Each structure stands twice: as structure tokens, then as C-alpha cells.
Amino acid sequence: MVALATTPSIHKRHLGLLDSLAERLAPHGLRARLEQPIGRPPALHVSNPAAPGVAEEIVLEDESLWWPWGDRISAAGDLDAAAASVCRVLGVASHSTPKSTGYRTWPPS
């Protein structure tokens, strides 16, 4: 019974973490959409508009972020590592300066 009482707050926290991850991915040109499938954990659908068809779903479960094929991305609290991994898999250089700033990429050429 206690687990049911805490479920809404855990669900809200998970949505907040996925939303924070989406905010970290946006400056790199990735698009993210929060999904809440019935009977499944919340997920973040992330796509790379520069590469049509390149998209993945990220699930937050058991305090970890997961790829749909079952590999762990990172701990839920390590959003920097998660963002770097998502950028790599979706074909975006995570070490580059976010597109919105107008600065050159790192390392300089």
C-alpha cells in the first residue's frame, strides 16, 4: 500500500528528470518529446532532425536511464553523461558548443 501512495510523486520526479534531459539535448539540435504510455514507465522520444529517421526512446526506470534495447545509459541523476551518450548515438557531437550560442565548436580547428 505504501508503494501506491508514493507512485504519483515518483512519477512526477521521473517526468521532471526526463524533461531536464530534454532541455540538455535541445541546444545540440535534438528534438525531444515526453511520452507517458499507459502501463509503462515515462519515456523521452528523441530525434535528430538533421538525420531523418534517426530517433530513439529513452526510458527512466529503477533510477536509471535505459535504451529501448535494454542497455543502461546512466544513473538518473547523471544527466550530463546521459546527454553525451544520446548525442553520440543520434549522431551529434556532444562536445560541441550548443548551436544556440553561435560560438565555434570545441576543440578549435
Secondary structure, 3 states (H helix, E strand, C coil): CHHHHHHHHHHHHHHHHHHHHHHHHHHHCCEEEEECCCCCCCEEEEECCCCCCCEEEEEEECCEEECCCCCEEEECCCHHHHHHHHHHHCCCCCCCCCHHHCCCCCCCC
